[in-house]
Amino acid sequence: MSSRIHSEFGTLGERIAGRRAPRRCPQHVWILRSDGPRIPALLVAWSQDETGWSGHVIWAEDTGHIHLEVLPSADLRPA
């Protein structure tokens, strides 16, 4: 049995099922908010649970305040 578990193409099960794991990090993304404009952010990690993939993003306000949020992948788009 191989000790290589992860690949940039997803796990063996994901490749067989035809789905692909999210891209590598860090990556520039847009946060999509229903109540406002898109927010530029830096995606620093992915996580997966029973509800699907979530992205860990860092973004800054104009005031300089830094935010770290975990958001569903549907709320993120590549920049």
Secondary structure, DSSP 8 states (H G I E B T S, - for coil): --S----TT--HHHHHHT------SSEEEEE--TTS--EEEEEEEEEEETTEEEEEEEEE-TTS-EEEEEEEGGGEEE-
